[in-house]
Amino acid sequence: MAKIEIDSKLCKGCELCMLQCPKNLIVLSNEINAKGYRTAEQINPEKCIACKLCAYMCPEAAITVYK
């Protein structure tokens, strides 16, 4: 099973990772970080294929993909 980890301290909620996920497994959470942004979070990690497109697209390098 693959999963992603999103550093909420770095995430600015730009939604670029959401646009790149081929399985639509990333959503904006209701959590607001210290900078005032809604952060991204993964849903249904069992469906993640670890393609790393989300991590490649993240301008803040806030995403780590585990396989």
FENRADA-V536598 format. One record per residue. RES is the residue in one letter. PSI is psi in whole degrees, -180 to 180 (none if undefined). D_LAST is the distance of its C-alpha to the last C-alpha in Angstrom with 2 decimals. Layout:
res | psi | d_last
RES | PSI | D_LAST
RES | PSI | D_LAST
//
This chain:
res | psi | d_last
M | 133 | 6.37
A | 157 | 4.27
K | 161 | 6.56
I | 152 | 8.60
E | 128 | 11.23
I | 122 | 14.60
D | 105 | 17.29
S | -19 | 20.30
K | -27 | 22.69
L | -28 | 21.79
C | 134 | 21.20
K | 9 | 24.40
G | 33 | 23.62
C | -16 | 24.31
E | 6 | 22.33
L | -37 | 21.14
C | -38 | 17.48
M | -40 | 18.86
L | -29 | 20.74
Q | -21 | 17.90
C | 116 | 15.46
P | -18 | 16.29
K | 1 | 15.63
N | 50 | 17.58
L | 7 | 15.21
I | 131 | 16.43
V | 165 | 19.90
L | 130 | 22.30
S | 172 | 22.77
N | -8 | 26.22
E | 137 | 25.35
I | 128 | 27.26
N | -179 | 26.32
A | -23 | 29.00
K | -4 | 29.59
G | 15 | 30.44
Y | 144 | 27.55
R | 130 | 25.74
T | 159 | 22.06
A | 153 | 19.16
E | 155 | 16.90
Q | 140 | 14.25
I | 156 | 15.67
N | 60 | 14.46
P | -23 | 10.74
E | -16 | 10.87
K | -6 | 11.80
C | 135 | 9.06
I | 7 | 8.22
A | 42 | 6.09
C | -19 | 9.44
K | 10 | 9.89
L | -36 | 13.49
C | -44 | 13.86
A | -39 | 13.07
Y | -34 | 15.38
M | -24 | 18.02
C | 115 | 18.22
P | -16 | 21.51
E | 0 | 21.04
A | 43 | 17.63
A | -2 | 16.81
I | 132 | 13.18
T | 135 | 10.09
V | 131 | 6.66
Y | 136 | 3.77
K | none | 0.00
//
